[in-house]
């Protein structure tokens, strides 16, 4: 792993560069010192040889010349060989035995010829032991007439020179080693100086990838790496600020979506739901549970009705608004394409609103208008017909006119009752009626009502059952009597001759009143709608003119205004039972 790191690569690069430079300089300097010393020694020997040549030529005293030559040779630590073109003058062995000098080192005839031509000849080689190096220098002997008549040759062992050069080379090696060690330290230092900020940047980048922007890079330099570190710090701060802003917007959007009662979902290009608010999630779960029976999903968890609309929006790339029916519920659906860069469609946002109740209420409103119109049309038609009969003097005798006037009066009273019932129902539904509550004993109220109905309907059988002890309620007695009269009237109207109506009163957690008859009964499919305005369980059944079709709707609202409940059970040709539950009397209501 470390071989792949930039630290290792940078360290190796610097180290190799320094090693190459040091080795190159070491070899070059060693070679330079070698050439320098040999060049210096060569010049020195040439100078000594020329000096000896001058002594031989210009000194007449041969003995003195020999002594000077010997002294020069001793000082130079060299052996001297002197000859002319006529004779061998002599030699001085102070540096090396001339007999030990190999022939390949000695000056050759060619070299002697070059010397006689006025050239200086220099030769290097090894002695017979192949360990000691020797330097040979030959110079011409020139007389006073500037004529060359001989040669002076000096042979000097270079052991001392080699030792000096070896010492210099060792010094170079030591210096190179120290320089190499320093270069290693320098390479490590430079690598760390570059790599440490890079490692910090890597850690900061990883933290940024994990969403942590609080860590900063410690910038210690003003170079490019320092500038990069500073830029990354600025980037982290800007990203942190931007992401916080995005998160804030996301939270606001989530809050808005969560607080919406409408179902909102976003569908991607590959027909997958990527975002849904809580109402949409709940709706999707309901659909999944209801579609487990084998029906096919067309888009993710969406039923076909909604999927078709979304596919249409994808294909047309336009906003669509339709009502769809799914599992018995009606939804107002708006789908709108989502665009990427304002050109290419990237998804669909769908908003669903459950308008089942709105549709039902709208239908009830329409039915209410139709029913009111129907209920008013009959008495209005009769009023118009009988009043025209009076105006046209069709009824000539006073008795007929009185009958017509009574019919007109009855229909007017019927219209008045209908309007009063409508006003009462509207006030009850709007909670605009104040109840005049008082504490009453329910057994007395029911007993009094049943005695009246027994006298009015002798062909019916009335029964009253109770637990025997007094049962008190805190209610508006007029409204409760209105409820009981409505229920008993219904029982009387829908029970044949000699039918039985039973009223029962008892108390447990609630005060319960039941009104039961053995009449025609109500179809089961009509029971959920029995308390709606103008609803008729049997469309073919004629109703007494005294009824307005609003009694049960008013009854339900009065009971609910008393914080009670009313329900119904019925079976065709067996009978119907209405059950009223009212709160018990509390201690504060006595």
C-alpha positions in Angstrom: 0.0 0.0 0.0 2.8 2.4 0.9 4.4 1.8 -2.6 1.3 3.4 -4.1 1.4 6.4 -1.9 2.6 9.8 -3.2 4.9 10.0 -0.1 6.9 6.9 -1.3 6.9 8.0 -4.9 8.1 11.5 -4.0 10.7 10.2 -1.5 12.1 7.7 -4.0 12.1 10.3 -6.7 14.1 12.8 -4.6 16.4 10.0 -3.3 17.1 8.7 -6.8 17.8 12.2 -8.0 20.1 13.0 -5.1 21.9 9.6 -5.4 22.4 10.1 -9.2 23.7 13.7 -8.6 26.0 12.7 -5.8 27.4 9.6 -7.6 27.9 11.7 -10.7 29.6 14.5 -8.8 31.7 11.9 -6.9 32.9 10.2 -10.0 33.5 13.5 -11.8 35.3 15.1 -8.8 37.4 11.9 -8.3 38.4 11.9 -12.0 39.0 15.6 -11.8 41.3 15.2 -8.8 43.1 12.3 -10.5 43.7 14.3 -13.6 44.6 17.4 -11.6 47.2 15.6 -9.5 48.8 13.8 -12.4 48.8 17.0 -14.4 50.5 18.8 -11.6 53.0 16.1 -11.1 53.7 15.9 -14.8 54.4 19.6 -15.0 56.6 19.3 -12.0 58.6 16.5 -13.5 58.8 18.3 -16.8 60.1 21.3 -14.9 62.7 19.2 -13.1 63.7 17.5 -16.4 64.2 20.9 -18.0 66.2 22.1 -15.0 68.5 19.0 -15.3 68.8 19.7 -19.0 70.0 23.2 -18.4 72.4 22.0 -15.7 74.0 19.5 -18.1 74.2 22.0 -20.9 75.4 25.1 -19.0 77.5 23.7 -16.2 81.1 23.0 -17.3 82.0 21.3 -14.1 80.7 17.8 -14.7 81.0 16.8 -11.0 79.0 19.8 -9.9 76.4 19.1 -12.6 76.2 15.5 -11.5 75.6 16.6 -7.9 73.0 19.1 -8.9 71.3 16.5 -11.0 71.4 14.0 -8.1 69.9 16.7 -5.8 67.1 17.5 -8.3 66.3 13.8 -8.7 66.3 13.3 -4.9 64.0 16.2 -4.4 61.7 14.9 -7.1 62.0 11.4 -5.8 62.6 10.3 -9.4 65.2 8.3 -11.4 67.0 10.2 -14.1 68.2 8.7 -17.4 70.4 11.0 -19.6 71.6 10.2 -23.1 72.7 12.0 -26.2 72.7 11.0 -29.8 76.3 10.0 -29.5 76.5 8.4 -26.1 74.8 7.4 -22.8 75.8 10.0 -20.3 74.4 8.4 -17.1 71.6 7.8 -14.8 70.5 8.5 -11.2 68.3 6.0 -9.3 66.6 7.9 -6.5 62.9 6.9 -7.2 62.9 3.5 -8.8 65.3 1.0 -10.0 65.5 1.4 -13.8 65.8 -2.3 -14.2 62.3 -2.8 -12.7 60.7 -0.6 -15.3 58.9 -2.7 -17.9 59.7 -2.1 -21.5 56.2 -0.9 -22.3 56.7 2.0 -19.8 60.1 3.0 -20.9 60.3 5.5 -23.7 60.2 3.8 -27.1 62.2 4.7 -30.1 59.2 6.5 -31.4 59.1 8.5 -28.2 62.8 9.3 -28.4 62.3 10.4 -32.0 59.5 12.8 -30.8 61.8 14.1 -28.1 64.6 14.8 -30.7 61.9 16.7 -32.6 61.5 19.0 -29.6 58.4 17.4 -28.0 57.9 16.5 -24.4 56.8 12.9 -24.0 54.8 11.6 -21.0 54.0 8.0 -20.2 52.1 6.2 -17.4 52.2 2.6 -16.5 52.7 0.0 -13.8 55.9 -1.6 -12.5 56.5 -5.3 -12.7 54.5 -6.0 -9.5 51.4 -4.5 -11.2 50.6 -2.6 -8.0 52.8 0.5 -8.2 52.2 3.0 -10.9 55.0 5.0 -12.5 55.1 8.3 -14.4 57.7 8.8 -17.2 58.6 12.2 -18.6 61.1 12.8 -21.4 62.4 16.3 -22.5 65.0 17.2 -25.1 68.6 18.4 -24.4 69.1 21.6 -26.2 72.5 23.3 -26.5 73.3 26.9 -26.6 72.8 26.9 -30.3 69.2 25.7 -29.8 70.1 22.3 -31.2 68.7 19.1 -29.7 71.5 16.6 -29.1 69.9 14.3 -26.4 67.2 13.5 -24.0 66.6 13.6 -20.3 64.1 11.0 -19.0 62.6 11.0 -15.4 60.8 8.0 -13.9 58.9 8.6 -10.8 56.7 6.2 -8.8 53.2 7.7 -8.2 52.5 5.8 -5.0 52.4 9.0 -3.0 50.2 10.6 -5.7 47.9 7.6 -5.6 47.7 7.8 -1.8 46.7 11.4 -2.0 44.2 10.6 -4.7 42.8 7.7 -2.7 42.5 10.0 0.3 40.7 12.5 -1.8 38.4 9.8 -3.2 37.7 8.5 0.3 36.9 12.1 1.3 34.5 12.3 -1.7 32.9 9.0 -0.6 32.5 10.2 2.9 31.1 13.5 1.7 28.8 11.7 -0.7 27.6 9.4 2.0 26.9 12.3 4.3 25.2 14.1 1.5 23.2 11.0 0.7 22.0 10.7 4.3 21.2 14.4 4.4 19.3 14.0 1.1 17.3 11.1 2.6 16.4 13.3 5.6 15.7 16.2 3.2 13.6 13.9 1.0 11.6 12.7 4.0 11.1 16.2 5.2 10.0 17.5 1.8 7.8 14.4 1.3 6.1 14.9 4.7 5.8 18.7 4.1 3.9 17.9 0.9 2.1 14.7 2.0 0.9 15.8 5.4 -1.4 18.5 3.9 -2.5 16.1 1.2 -3.4 13.5 3.9 -5.3 16.2 5.8 -7.1 17.1 2.6 -7.9 13.4 2.0 -9.4 13.1 5.6 -11.3 16.3 5.1 -12.6 15.1 1.8 -13.8 11.8 3.4 -15.5 13.8 6.2 -17.1 16.0 3.6 -18.3 12.9 1.8 -19.9 11.7 5.1 -21.5 15.1 5.6 -19.0 16.4 8.2 -17.8 19.8 7.3 -16.4 21.0 10.7 -12.9 19.8 10.2 -10.4 22.3 8.8 -7.0 21.9 7.1 -4.1 23.5 9.0 -2.4 25.6 6.4 1.3 26.3 7.3 2.7 27.4 3.9 1.9 30.0 1.3 2.7 27.8 -1.6 0.4 26.0 -4.0 -0.4 23.3 -1.4 -1.2 25.9 1.2 -3.5 27.7 -1.4 -5.2 24.4 -2.1 -5.7 23.7 1.6 -7.2 27.2 2.1 -9.5 26.6 -0.9 -10.7 23.3 0.5 -11.4 25.0 3.8 -13.5 27.6 2.0 -15.1 24.9 0.0 -16.0 23.0 3.2 -17.6 26.1 4.7 -19.5 26.9 1.6 -20.7 23.3 1.2 -21.7 23.3 4.9 -23.6 26.5 4.4 -25.3 25.3 1.2 -26.2 21.9 2.7 -27.6 23.5 5.8 -29.7 25.8 3.6 -30.8 22.8 1.5 -31.6 20.8 4.7 -33.6 23.8 6.0 -35.5 24.0 2.7 -36.0 20.2 2.8 -37.3 20.4 6.3 -39.6 23.2 5.4 -40.8 21.2 2.4 -41.3 18.1 4.5 -43.2 20.1 7.1 -45.4 21.5 4.3 -45.9 18.1 2.8 -46.6 16.5 6.2 -49.1 19.1 7.2 -51.0 18.8 3.9 -54.1 16.7 4.1 -53.8 15.9 0.4 -51.7 13.0 -0.7 -48.5 14.1 -2.6 -46.1 11.7 -4.4 -43.3 12.0 -6.9 -42.8 9.4 -9.6 -39.4 9.1 -11.3 -38.8 8.4 -15.0 -38.5 4.7 -14.4 -42.0 4.7 -12.9 -40.9 4.4 -9.2 -42.3 6.4 -6.3 -39.4 8.4 -4.8 -41.2 10.8 -2.5 -44.5 10.5 -0.6 -45.9 12.5 2.3 -47.6 10.7 5.2 -51.2 10.8 3.7 -49.8 9.4 0.5 -47.9 6.7 2.4 -51.0 5.7 4.3 -53.0 5.6 1.1 -50.3 3.4 -0.6 -50.5 1.0 2.3 -54.2 0.8 2.0 -54.0 0.1 -1.7 -51.3 -2.6 -1.1 -53.5 -4.3 1.4 -56.6 -4.2 -0.9 -54.7 -5.3 -4.0 -53.2 -8.4 -2.4 -56.0 -10.4 -3.8 -54.3 -10.7 -7.2 -54.9 -7.5 -9.0 -51.9 -6.2 -10.9 -49.9 -3.1 -10.1 -49.0 -1.0 -13.1 -46.6 1.6 -11.5 -44.8 0.6 -8.3 -47.8 0.4 -5.8 -50.3 2.4 -7.8 -53.6 0.9 -9.1 -54.4 1.0 -12.8 -56.7 4.0 -12.7 -54.0 6.3 -11.4 -51.2 4.6 -13.3 -52.9 5.2 -16.6 -53.2 8.9 -15.8 -49.5 9.1 -14.9 -48.5 7.3 -18.1 -50.6 9.7 -20.1 -48.9 12.7 -18.4 -45.5 11.2 -19.3 -46.5 10.7 -22.9 -48.2 14.1 -23.4 -45.8 16.0 -21.1 -48.6 18.2 -19.9 -50.6 18.8 -16.7 -53.7 16.6 -16.2 -56.6 17.0 -13.8 -59.2 14.2 -13.5 -61.4 12.5 -10.9 -60.6 8.8 -10.5 -62.5 6.1 -8.6 -60.3 3.7 -6.6 -61.7 1.0 -4.3 -65.0 2.8 -3.9 -63.4 6.2 -3.1 -63.3 9.2 -5.4 -60.0 11.2 -5.7 -59.4 14.5 -7.5 -56.0 13.9 -9.1 -53.7 16.5 -10.5 -50.5 15.3 -12.2 -47.8 17.7 -13.4 -44.5 16.9 -15.2 -41.2 17.7 -13.5 -38.6 19.0 -15.9 -34.8 18.8 -15.8 -33.1 22.0 -17.0 -36.5 23.1 -18.3 -36.3 20.8 -21.3 -36.4 17.1 -20.5 -39.1 15.6 -18.4 -37.6 14.1 -15.2 -40.6 12.8 -13.3 -44.2 13.4 -12.3 -45.7 15.0 -9.2 -49.2 13.7 -8.4 -51.5 15.3 -5.8 -54.6 13.4 -4.7 -57.5 14.7 -2.7 -60.2 12.4 -1.4 -63.4 14.1 -2.6 -65.7 11.2 -1.7 -67.4 13.2 1.0 -67.5 16.3 -1.1 -69.1 14.4 -3.9 -71.5 12.8 -1.5 -72.4 16.2 0.0 -72.8 17.7 -3.4 -75.1 14.8 -4.3 -77.0 15.4 -1.0 -77.3 19.1 -1.8 -78.7 18.3 -5.2 -81.0 15.7 -3.8 -82.0 18.2 -1.0 -82.9 20.8 -3.6 -84.8 18.3 -5.6 -86.6 16.9 -2.6 -87.5 20.4 -1.3 -88.7 21.3 -4.7 -90.7 18.1 -4.9 -92.1 18.6 -1.4 -93.1 22.2 -2.1 -94.5 21.5 -5.6 -97.3 19.4 -4.3 -98.8 21.9 -1.8 -98.1 24.7 -4.2 -99.9 22.9 -6.9 -102.9 22.3 -4.6 -102.8 25.9 -3.4 -102.8 27.1 -7.0 -105.6 24.7 -8.0 -107.9 25.3 -5.2 -107.4 29.1 -5.2 -108.1 29.2 -9.0 -111.3 27.2 -8.3 -112.3 29.8 -5.8 -111.5 32.6 -8.2 -113.4 31.0 -11.0 -116.5 30.5 -8.8 -116.5 26.8 -9.4 -117.7 26.2 -5.9 -121.0 27.9 -5.7 -122.3 26.8 -2.3 -120.7 27.9 0.9 -120.0 24.4 2.1 -117.8 23.6 -1.0 -116.0 27.0 -0.6 -115.3 26.1 3.0 -113.9 22.8 2.0 -111.6 24.4 -0.6 -110.5 27.0 2.0 -109.7 24.2 4.5 -107.6 22.4 1.9 -105.7 25.6 1.1 -105.2 26.1 4.9 -103.9 22.5 5.4 -101.4 22.8 2.5 -100.2 26.2 3.8 -99.7 24.6 7.3 -97.9 21.7 5.6 -95.6 24.2 3.8 -95.1 26.0 7.1 -94.1 22.8 8.9 -91.7 21.9 6.1 -90.0 25.4 6.2 -89.9 25.2 10.0 -88.3 21.8 9.9 -85.7 23.0 7.3 -84.9 26.0 9.5 -84.6 23.8 12.6 -82.4 21.3 10.8 -80.1 24.1 9.4 -79.7 25.6 12.9 -79.0 22.2 14.4 -76.4 21.3 11.8 -74.8 24.7 12.3 -74.9 24.3 16.1 -76.9 27.6 16.3 -79.6 26.3 18.6 -79.1 26.8 22.4 -80.5 23.9 24.4 -82.7 24.7 27.4 -81.5 21.9 29.5 -83.0 20.8 32.8 -83.1 17.7 34.9 -86.0 15.4 34.1 -87.2 11.9 35.0 -87.4 10.0 31.7 -89.9 7.4 32.8 -92.6 10.1 33.4 -92.0 11.7 30.0 -92.2 8.4 28.2 -95.3 7.2 30.1 -97.1 10.5 29.4 -96.4 10.2 25.6 -97.5 6.6 25.3 -100.8 7.4 27.1 -101.5 10.1 24.4 -100.7 7.7 21.6 -102.8 5.0 23.1 -105.8 7.4 23.0 -105.0 8.6 19.5 -104.4 5.1 17.9 -106.7 2.6 19.6 -106.0 0.1 16.8 -102.3 -0.1 17.8 -100.8 -1.9 20.8 -98.3 0.2 22.9 -96.1 -1.3 25.5 -93.7 0.4 27.9 -90.9 -1.5 29.7 -88.5 0.0 32.3 -86.2 -1.1 35.1 -88.6 0.2 37.7 -86.5 2.8 39.4 -86.3 6.5 38.5 -83.9 7.5 35.6 -82.9 11.1 35.4 -81.3 13.0 32.4 -80.1 16.5 31.9 -81.7 17.5 28.6 -83.8 20.0 26.7 -87.2 18.4 27.4 -88.9 20.0 24.4 -86.2 18.7 22.0 -86.2 15.2 23.5 -90.0 15.1 23.3 -89.6 16.1 19.6 -87.2 13.2 19.1 -89.5 10.7 20.8 -92.6 11.9 18.9 -90.7 11.6 15.5 -89.7 8.0 16.3 -93.1 6.9 17.6 -94.9 8.6 14.7 -92.6 6.7 12.3 -93.4 3.4 14.1 -97.1 4.1 13.9 -97.0 5.0 10.2 -95.0 2.0 9.2 -96.9 -0.6 11.3 -100.1 -2.2 10.1 -103.4 -2.4 12.0 -103.0 -4.1 15.4 -99.3 -3.6 15.2 -97.2 -3.4 18.3 -94.9 -0.5 19.4 -92.7 -1.2 22.4 -90.7 1.6 24.2 -88.0 0.4 26.6 -86.0 2.5 29.1 -82.9 1.3 31.1 -79.6 2.6 32.3 -76.1 1.2 32.3 -73.1 3.4 31.3 -75.6 5.5 29.3 -79.4 6.1 29.5 -80.8 4.0 26.7 -84.2 4.4 25.1 -85.4 2.0 22.4 -88.5 2.4 20.1 -89.3 -1.0 18.5 -92.1 -1.9 16.1 -93.1 -5.0 14.3 -93.8 -3.2 11.0 -92.6 -3.5 7.5 -88.9 -3.1 8.2 -86.1 -1.3 6.3 -83.9 -2.9 3.7 -80.3 -3.4 4.9 -78.8 -1.4 2.1 -80.8 1.6 3.1 -79.9 1.6 6.8 -76.6 3.7 6.4 -78.7 6.5 4.8 -81.8 6.5 6.9 -80.9 9.6 8.8 -80.3 11.7 5.7 -82.7 14.5 4.7 -85.7 13.4 2.5 -84.3 9.9 2.2 -87.0 7.3 1.4 -86.3 3.7 2.3 -89.2 2.6 0.1 -89.6 4.8 -3.0 -93.0 3.3 -3.7 -94.3 3.7 -0.2 -96.8 6.6 0.3 -96.3 8.8 3.2 -98.9 10.6 5.3 -99.3 14.2 4.4 -98.2 15.2 7.8 -94.6 14.0 7.2 -91.9 16.2 5.8 -89.1 13.7 5.3 -86.8 15.6 7.7 -87.8 13.9 11.0 -85.0 11.4 11.3 -82.4 14.0 10.2 -83.6 16.4 12.9 -83.7 13.5 15.4 -80.1 12.6 14.8 -78.9 16.2 15.2 -80.8 16.7 18.4 -79.3 13.6 20.0 -75.8 14.5 18.9 -76.4 18.0 20.3 -77.0 16.3 23.7 -73.6 14.4 23.2 -75.6 11.2 22.6 -75.9 8.6 19.8 -78.7 7.1 17.8 -78.6 3.9 15.8 -81.1 1.7 14.0 -81.6 -2.1 13.5 -84.2 -3.4 11.1 -85.3 -6.6 9.3 -87.8 -6.8 6.5 -91.2 -8.0 7.7 -89.9 -8.3 11.2 -89.7 -4.7 12.3 -87.4 -1.8 13.2 -85.7 -0.7 16.4 -84.3 2.8 17.0 -81.8 3.0 19.9 -81.0 6.3 21.7 -78.1 6.6 24.1 -77.9 9.8 26.3 -75.3 10.7 29.0 -76.2 9.8 32.6 -76.9 12.6 35.0 -73.7 13.8 36.7 -73.5 15.1 40.3 -73.2 18.7 39.2 -76.5 18.5 37.2 -78.8 17.8 40.1 
